[in-house]
């Protein structure tokens, strides 16, 4: 019996000893490193990519024997590890091997061991890349490390894995913030690196997958691919997160980014690119960044059949050139750039200007809908881009920003706009106030309308506010894009009331909703980009603001470059405000009821631009009809503007080098007759060159008749642009506009009654057992996913571009179709139905 007991004790002892040994130093036979992004057998494929030359070879060659050492900032040695270890593993370069192992061993052993540490202020993006570099270096260098070197590195990785997991395990939602995204991405990379070697590694992998999938890949980006904290700030943490997704797909055959909002990042950057080939200074964001690791996202877009890929690559070439230039980049976002280029740059794609791709509409809106959206609106605000095309530096681009949801690092910016043309910034936001400067986030720092700007409470917010506006509640109420003109209307009644004056729960702007904020009466900014109405495109901007139906002071404000030259003019039709920036100029004309004053303020201490202010004093309603004419030196524009009639309707004629336009602004939206035009449109713009109306843009119009011919009749106001030949009524000829007759002088000239017969739309339903149509199920299958979105997007783009779409195709994506509807309306209401139910 004693012998048996001894044997049992001995067996238990050896079992425990074996268990402890395996836990401390498990077998490594399951997978052979490297395997995160490629295996040994796949090295030849990467070598072939390098041998094809181009940006891949340039990036790979720049990784050879890099030596960043102890250069500032802290941890810049990570490039030595990442780039040298990869370059050696792919190319076998002995110098790269020596440099990589030397740095790797130095920072995984004392005295320079990279011990687990987090920033006491929570800014953990600073350690995300160094942490990730140890994981990548371990995978790339593993076959050439000694057992002791492997053991030391595993110890560092395990310390970091345990520390990061303890820090985030109860707060996975922190993955949505740039302070933490990269650190959580690193946790996942460590887990994947040690997945076969340490018992907790799988837990780290699963946690990272869940955190990034739920709170980053599909929550930190708006539906159009815009990072919610701004284009620049995504790079504080996106690199490790994207590489985790790439490595997870490689090792687990599951894609984490497809159909997520992050998958739209390339589309956003392409549309947002301004005429000077930059993403403009906006809020805390400056310049344009796009990194090599983002090519993993592009490659996945390519797999889904995205037809815009050549345009995305063209955008990369505009920003980064056709080589491997990093000159525009700040120091701490380059570490994974070359690695991403070598692994994922699309060598089988030929870059193409988006102008040459039918998949691109020239202009686009990016609703700020993702994440912590306050309530629901059928017309969410966000960012809109109006442009004449891409055309390198020969284009005109305008941003309009009026957000519905909170957008950190973007400041308080309702109905704020930026404009660049022909390679130059003309309306700017060169704001360099720091977090210690309370004015940095105020409304007066933006290109918008100010109300009572000199009053003690005339600015928003009235307290220090430096990064964003939490809830914004701005709306885009109308939008279309067309080769003839682009158009957008935007409502900022809620953000213009100034949330700091509202009695919000806990006085927190994030609690602002339409239910607990009292808006001002009216705050509408309407912009038309007229592309084919004149020899050169120009903008018509209409601002209508009313605080509380009592007299106020309203100021139209826009910042222009500090170094603008040849400044002249007072903003009137006789003397337009003019300035020049190098070979590009801007002419600006302001038309208001009564008089206005114009002031160009001195440059502020920490701004690289100057505020132009146009002010109306003591008026109940601030009204500004602004004409913006960007041009190039030597374009011989000879612009003449005349006010033919001053009120209801206001009538303008614009003559430019033989082309004539007529603009009619009808404040009351009542039916009127002017000359041979009868309409109730708020705004009507006509191309009447040669006394023949060839095209028109109408805003908020139900009726339009020209020379007795019915052009438009609708039960509800609509906005559109069209050639008269597009309409069933024939083109008519009119005589030049004159001050008379007016509606009062022609009481016997009523608008004709127009009757059109329309067939009610057929509302499509999905078969029994499938997800219902109203939930965004365009193809009536068992899932609401990206396939449904693409069907909606294709139909929507065709609709706004006046391209024919069959009633059957419209019915597939008219998710809010009602039997009482008179037509199929494909709009953002349908998009919101899809978004709420997708995936």
N, C-alpha and C positions, 0 to 999 in steps of 0.2 A: 504493500500500500504506500509506504514511504517512497519507494522507488518511483511509483506512478506519480506521486505528488511532485517529486523532483522533476520528472520529465515534463509534467504539465507546466510547472513554474518556468522551466527552461524554455519551453515552447512559447509561453506568454511573453517571456523576456525578449526572445528573438523577434516575436511578432511586433512588440512595441518598438524595439530598436529599428526594425525594418520600416515601420510606419513613420517614425520620426526622421529617419534618414531620407525616405522618399519625399516627405513633406519639405525637408530642408533643401534637398538636392535631388529632385525627381529625374527620371529618365528623360532624355532628349530625343528619343527615337521617333516620335510621332511625326514631326515635320522638320525639315532641314532648312535652316536659315540660309539665305534670305527668302522671305515669302510674303512680306507685307504688300508689296506692289509688283513683284516679279520673283520668279524662282530662278535657280541656277540655269535650268534648261531654257529659260526665256531671255537670258542675257544677250544671246545672238540677235534676237529681235530688236532690242534696244540699240545694239551696235549698228544694225542696218539702218535704223532711224537716224543715228548720228552720221552715218556715211552718206546719207542723202543730202547732207549739207543744210544750208538755210539757217533759220533761227534755232533749230534743234542743235546743230553742230556748234553754232556760236555760243549758245548757252552752255553746252557741255564743255567746250574748251575753256570757258571762263571759270569753270569749277575746278580746274586743274591746279593742284598745289596751292590753294588759296591760303593766305596767312593773315588773319585778322587779329589773332592773339589777344592782347590786353587792351586793344583800342576801346575808347569810349564809344557807345554807352556800355554799361555793365552787360556781361554775358555775350558780347559780340563774338566770342570764341565759338559760338554755336555754328557759325558758318564754316569754320574750319572742320568741324565734325561732319555736318550734313553734306557739304559739297565735296570734301576730300574723300570721305568714305564711299559716297556714291560713284565719284569719278574713278576711284580705284577699282571698285567692284565691277564696273562696266568695262573700263578700259585697261585695267591692270597696271596703271602707272605707279611705279615704285615710290616716287616722291610723294604722290598723293596718299599712298598707303602709310608712309612714315608720318606725314603730317596729321592724318586722321587718327591713327592709333596713339600718337603722342598726345594730342588734345583729349582724346577719349579717356585715356588712362589718367591723365592729369586731373580731370574733373570727376572721376569716379573713385579717386583715392585721396587720402590725406596728403598734404594739408589743404589742397584746393577742392576737396570733395564737394560736389554740388548737393548740399544737404537740403532736405525738405524745408521750405520756408514760404510763407504767404505774406503779402503786403498788409501791414497793420491797418491801412485805410481801405482795404478790399480791392485795390487795383491790381488784380492778379494776372492781368495780361502780360506784365513784365516777366513773369517766370514761365509762361506757357511755352514759348519757343525753346528756351534752354531745356526744359523738362522733355519736350518732344524730341529734341536733338539727341538726347541720351537713348531714347527708345529707338529712333531711326538708326543711330550709329550702331547700336547693339545688333539690330537686324542685318545691316549691311556688312559689318565687320566680323560677325560671329565666326565664320570659318577660319579666320586668321587671328583670333584671340586665344590666349592661353587659358587654361582652366581657371587660374587665379584671376585673370582679367575679367573673365565671364562672371565669376562669382562676385567680384567687387561691383561690377556693373549691375548685376541682378539685385544686389543689396540696395544700391541707390534707387533703382526702379521700384523695388518693393516698398521702400520707405516713402517714395513719392506716391505710389499707388494707394497705399494705406492712408497717407495724410490727405490726399485729395478726396478720396472716397468719404472719409470721416467728415471733411469740410462740407461736402455737397450732398451727401446721401439723403438728407431730409429736406433739401431745397433744390430739387432738380430744375425748377422754374428759373433759377438764376442763369441757366444756359442762354437765356434770351438777351443778356446784357454783355456788352463787349468786355467788361472787366473779367468775366468768367468763362466766356465761350471757349477761348483757347485752352484754359486750364482743364476744363471738362473734356475737350478734345484730346488733350495730352493723356488724361486718365484712360481714355479709350485706346489710344495708341500703345500705352504701356500694357494694358490688358491683352490686346491682340499680340503684342510682342512676346509676352510671357504666358500665353494661353495654354500651352502644353507643358509649362514648367512651374506654375505656381497655382495653388488651389483657389485663391481668391480672384485670379485674373478674369475668369469668366463672369464673375459678379460685376467687375469693373466694366467689362465690355457691354454687358446687358444694361447696366445703368446708363452708360454713355449713349448707347443706341436710343434708349427711351428718352433721355433728357434732350438730346439734340433733335430727335424726330418730333417730339411733342412741343418743344419750346424754342427751337431755333430754325431748323430747316423750313418750317411751315408757319412760324409765328413771328420771327424777327424780320421778315420781309413782307412788304405790302404785296398785294396781288399782282402788281405789275413788275415785281422784282426789285423794288427800291428798298434798301435796308432802312429800318425805321429810325436809326440814329444818324443816318446820312452816309453817303457813299464812302467817305474817308474813314469813318469810324468802324466800318465792318472789318477792316484789316487789323484791328487790334486783336481779333480772336478768330477770324474765319479760317486762317491757314490750317491749324491743327484739326479743326472741325471738318473741313473739306477732305483733308488727307485721311482722317479716320473713316469717313464715308467711302473713300476710294479703297482703302485697305480692307474695310469690312466687306465690300462687294467682292474683292479679290479672294478673301479667305472664307466667306460665308455664302457667296453667290446670291446676295440680296442687296438690291439697290435702295438706298435710303433717301435720295434726293429727287428721284423722278416724280414729276407731277406736284412737287412741293413748290412753294412760292420762290424759294431760292433758285429754282431752275430758270426763272425769268430774269436773273441778274444781268445776263448779257444783253437782253432786249432793252432793259432799262438804260444801261450805259450807252447803248447805241442811239436811242432816242434822245437821251439827255445831253449828248455831246453838242457843245455849242459851236458857233462859227469859228472860234479861235482854236478848235480842236482840244478844248479843255472842258472839264466839269467846273462850272463857275464857283467862285467863292460864295458860299451861301450858308448862313448860320455859322457854325464852327467848322464847316467843311470847306476845304480849299483844294483846287487842282483836281486832276482826274487820276484815279488809281485803278489799275486792273492788273492782277498778278497771275503768274504762270500756273499756280495751282488751280485757278479758276477754269483752266482748260479741261479739267475733269468734268466740270458741269457742262461745258460746251460739247465735249465728246458724247455725253449722255443725251444732250439735246439732239445731237446728230443721229443717234440711234433711234430716236422717236420720230425721225422724219421731219424735223424742223427745217423749213425751207429758208430761214433767215441766216443760217450759219455763215455763208459767204459774206454777208453784211456785218456779222459780228467780228469776223476776222479782219475785215476792212477797218472797223473801229479800232481794233487792237493796233493795226498799222498806223493809224492816225495818232494814237496816244503814245505808243511805244516804238514806232518805226518798224522796219522789216528785219531788224537785227535783234539784239538782246540788251538794248539800252535801258539803264535804270537811273539815269541822271535826274529825273523829275521826282524821285522817290526819297522820302525821309528814311533815315537809317534803319529803323526797326521793323520794316515790313518787307525786306528783301530776302530773308533767310530761306524761304521755300520756293522762291520765284523760279530759279533755274531748274530746280528739281521738277517742278510742275511742267515747265516748258519741254524738257527732254522726254518726260513720260507721256504727255498728253497733247502737245501741240498738234493740230490737225494738218498733217503734211499732204493729205489727199484732197484738200479744199483750196480752191482759188478764191482769194479775196475779191469781193465785188462791191462797188459803191451801192448802198441801199437804193439809190435812185434807179438802178438797173434791175431791181428785184420786185416783182409784182406782189410779193408777200408783205412788203412794207407799205403801210400808209404813211404819208408824210408827217402827219401830226397825230398826237395820241394823248389820252389822259391816263394818269396813274392814280386810281383811287387809294386813299389811305384807309383801307378797310381791315387789314389783318391785325390780329392781336387784341388789345383791350379796347375794342370799339364801343363807344358809348351809344347805346340804342341803335335804331335802324333808320335809315333814310334811303329813299329810292334814288337820290341824287348825291352821293357822297363826294365830298371835296377831296383834294389831294394835290397833285402837281400835274399841270398840263403843259405840253410842248407844242407850240405852233411853229412851223418851219416851212421854208420854200424848197426844201430838199436837203441833201447832204453836200454834194458838189464841192468837196474840199473846202476852201475858204471863200467860195463864191456864193454863200448862202446867207439867209437871214433866219435867226432863231430867237424865239421868245419863250421864256418860262412864265407861267402864272401859278402862284402857290396860294392855296386857300384850303387848308386841311380840315378834314372832318375829325380825325383822331389825333391823339397826342403824338408828337414826333420830336424826340429828344434831340438836342443839339441843333435845332432848326429855329429856335427863338419864336418871338411873337410876330407872326407874319401874315395876317389876313389880307388877301388880295394884293399880295406883293409880286412884282414882276421884275424880270431881268431880260436884257436884250443884247444880242451881239449880231454883228453883220460884217461880212466881207473880211473875216479874220480878226476883228477888233471887238472888244467889250465897249458898249456904248451906254447902257443903263446897268449900273453895277451894284455890288454889295461888298465893298472892300472894307469889312468891319473887323478890326483887330483888337477891340476891347477885350480885356482878360476877364477871368471869373471874379476878379476883385473889383471890377468896374460895373456898378449896377445898371448903367445905361446900355450895356451891351445887348440886352434882350428887349429893349423897349421898342414900341411901335415907331418912334421917330427915327429909328435906324433902318427903316424899310421903305420901299418904293410903293407907297399906298396912299390912302386918304387919311389925313389927320383931322380930328375934330377939336376945335378950341385948343390949338397946340400950345398957346401961351398960358393957359389956365393952370392952376396948381394941380388939378386932377385931369389935365387934358392929355395925358399920355398913359399908355398901358404897358405893363402893369404899373401900379403906383408904388409897389414895393420892389425890393431887389429880386430880380428874376433873371437867371443867367443862361439857362440851357434850353428851355422849350416852353410850350404853352399847354401841356397836359391835354385836356379836351380842347378841341378847336371849334368843332361844329360848323365849319365852313362847308358850302355846297357848290357844286357845279350844276347849274340848272339847265344848260343847253350846250350842245357841242356837235359840230360836224367838221369833217375834213374833206377837201375836194381839190382837184387840180386848179380850179378857178379861185377858190378862197377857202380859208379856214375860219372857224368861228367858235367862240366860247363865251358863255355868260356865267357869272359867279356871284354868289350871295354870301356876304360876310356880316349879316346882321347880328349874329350871336357873338363872334369873337370881337367885333368892333364895339360891343357894349362895354368891354373891359371887365373880365371876370373878377378882377380884384375888387370891383365895386359891388359884386353880387354876394348875397348871403348863402354861400355854398356850404354844404356839410363839411365840418372841420376846416373850412376856408381853403380847401384843397381844389385846385383847378381840375384835377382828374375826376372830380365828382360832378363837373358841369354837364348838364344835359339840357335838352330843349325844354324839359318840364320844370327845371328849377333856375333857368336863366331868362330874364326879361330882355328881349332883343331890342335894338333900336328899330325905328320904323322901316328904314330902307338902307341897304348898303349893296348896291349892284355895280359890278364892274363887267362891262361887255367889251370884247375885243374881236375885231375882224381883221384878218390878214388878207388883203386883196392881192392876189398873185397874178391875175390876168386882166385886171381892170385898167392898168396903166403901164407905160413902158418899164417902170421899175415897181416892184411890190412895195406896198406901204400899209400902215396900220391905221385903223379907226378905233379909238378907245372911247367908250361912253361910260362915265361915272355918274351915278345918281345916289345921293346920300341924304338921309333925313334922320336926325337924331330923335327928336321928340315933338315935331310939328311946331317948334318955336325957333326964333332967329338964333343962328349959331355962326361960327367961323369955320369954314371948310378949306383945307389946304391939300392940293394935289402935289405930291412930292416924288421926286426921283433923283437918285444919285448919279452923277456923271463922272468920268475919269478926272482925277486930280490934275493930270497933265494934258487935259483937253486944250486945244489951241484955237485961235481965231474966234473966240467967243463973242457973239454979237446978237442983236435983235431983242425985241421985247415980247415975243410970243404971239403977236397979233397976225392977222392975215396979211397986213401990209409989211410987217417986219418980223418974220418967223425967228424964233430963238434958234441959233445956229452954233455948232461947234464942230471941230475936226479932231480926229485921233489918227495920226499918220495919214494914210491915203483914204480914210473912211470918214464920212461926215454924217451929221444928223441935223435935220430941220424939224422943228416942233412948233405947231400952231395950237393955241388954246382958244376955244370959243365957249363963252359962258353967258348966261342972262345977266345983263348989266355989266359992270366993270370988274376987273380983277387986278391984283398987283403981282408982280413977278420979282423974286429975289434969288440970287445965287449966293448961298452962304459960304463962308470960308471953310477950308478943310478942318475937320476935327482932329484932335491930337493923335488918335489911334485909328484913323481911317485914311485910306488912300484914294478918296473920292470926295466930291462936294455935292451938297444937297441943293437941287433946284426946287423952289417952292412957288406955286401959283395959288393965290388965296382969294377966296370970296368972303366978304365980311357982312354980317348982319342979314343973312338969308335963311329962310326956313328950309330950303332944299338946296344942297350943294350939287350943281350940275356942271360937268366938264366934258365937252366934246373935244377930244385931243387927236390931232393928226400927227403921226410920226413918219418922217420920210428919211430912212437911211439910204446912203448912196456912196458911190466911189468917186474919187477925184477924176474929173474928165468925162463923167457920164453925160454931161450936157443936159441935165434935167432943168427944164424951164417951167417951174411950178407957179401957177397963178390961182389964188383962192378968193372967191367972192361970196359974201353973205347976201343972198338974194332976198330972203325973208327971215325975220328974226324970231318968230315964235309960232308954235303950234299950227303948222309945222315950221321948224327951223329948216331953211333950205340953203344949201351950199352948192356952188359949182367949183369944180377943180379941173383945171386945164394943165396938161403936162405934155409938151412936145407932140401936139396933135391929137392926143387922147383926151376925152372929156368924161367926167363923172358927175353925177348928180346925187347928193346926199340929202335925205329928208328925215328929220327927227321929230317924232310926234309924241310928246310927253304924255298926253292923256290917253293915247291908244284909241281915240274916237275916230269914227269914219269921217274922212275929209276928202275933198277934191282939190288938187293943185294942178293947174293947167289941164292936161288930158290924162292925169293919173288920179285914180280913186283908190284909197286904201285905208286900212285901220292899223297898219303896221307901226310899231314903235320906231323902228329904224328901217329905212329902205335905201339901198345904194344901187345906182344904175350906171352901167356903162353906156353912155349915149353918144359915143364918138361919131362924128359925121351926121349928127342928128338922127341916128338910128339906134334904138335900144337893142343891144345885142345880148346882154346878160343882166341879171339882177341878183342881189342878196337881200333877203327879207328876214326880219327878226320880229317875232311876236305878231304875226299877221294872220288874219283869217280871210281877208279879201284883198285882191289886187286886180284892178282893171286898168288897161292902157288903151286910150283911144276907143273906148267902148268894147274892147275885146276882153273877155274874162280870162285872166291868167291864173288866178288862184281863188278857190272857195273852200273853206274848211270850217267845221263846227267848232274847232278849238284852235288857238293860236299855234302856228308852226314857224320854224325857222329853216331856211334852205338857201342854196345858191344854185342857179341854173342858167343855161343859155335859153333864150326864148324858144329856140328850135327844139328844146327838150320838152316843152309843154305842148298840149294839144292845140292851143291857140296860135295863130300865125304871128310872125314878127310884125310889129307895127312901127311906123315912123312918127316921130314927134318933133315939134318945133323947139328951139332952144327955150330953156326955162326963163320966165320973167317974173317980176314981183307980183304981177296980177295975172289971172284972177285968183282970189283966195276963196275959201269956203263961204265966208260971209258975203262975198261979192257975187257968188254964183249959186244962189239958193235953189235954182231950178235945174241943177245938174246933179241929180242923185246918182248913187252907184247902181248899176243894173243888178237885177236879181239873177243869180247864177245857180243852176241846178245841175248836179252831176249824180249819176246813178252808179253806186258801188255795190259789188256783191259782198255780203257779209263774210268774214273769214271763217274757215272751218277749223275749229279747235281740235287738235289731235290729242288722242288719249293713248296711253300705253296698255298693252294686254294685261289681263288679270294675272296676278302673281309677280309682275314686274314693278319696279319703283315707279310711282306716278309721275306723270309729265311735269306737274307743278313743282316738283322738287329738283328740276334741272336735268331730268333724264332725257337728253336729246335723242339718243339712239334706242331708247326703250329697252335697255338690257337690265341686268341685275345690279349694276353699280353706277353711281354718279361719280364720274372721274374726269381725267383730263381729256378723254375722247369726246365727252359731251361739251367741255369747255371749247375745244378746238372747233367743233361744229358751230357753236354759238359765235365764237370770235370771227370765223370766216363769213358768216351771214351778216354779222354786225358791221364789219369793215365794208362789205359790199353795199350795205344799206346806206351808211353815212357817206359813201363815195358815189351814190346814185348809180350803182352798177346793178343791172337787172338780177333779181332773185325770184325764183318761182314761188308761188303761194305755198306749195307743198314744202319747200325747203324752209320758208319762214315759219310754217306751222310747227316744224320740228323743234324750234328754239324759242317759240313764243310761249314761255313757261307760265305767264300770267294771263293767257288768252281767256276771254270771256265771250259767251255767245252774243252779248249785247255790243261787243266791239264793232266798229265800222271798218277797221283795217287791222292787219297784223303790225304791232309795234315791237321792233327788236331794239331793246335799249338796256340800260344798266339795271333796271328792275329785274330783267331776266337773268342778268349776270349775278345779281345778289341772290336770287333763288338757287342758282347753281352753287355759289360759294357756300351758302349756309348748309348745304346737304352733301357737299363733295366728300368723298372718301369716308 
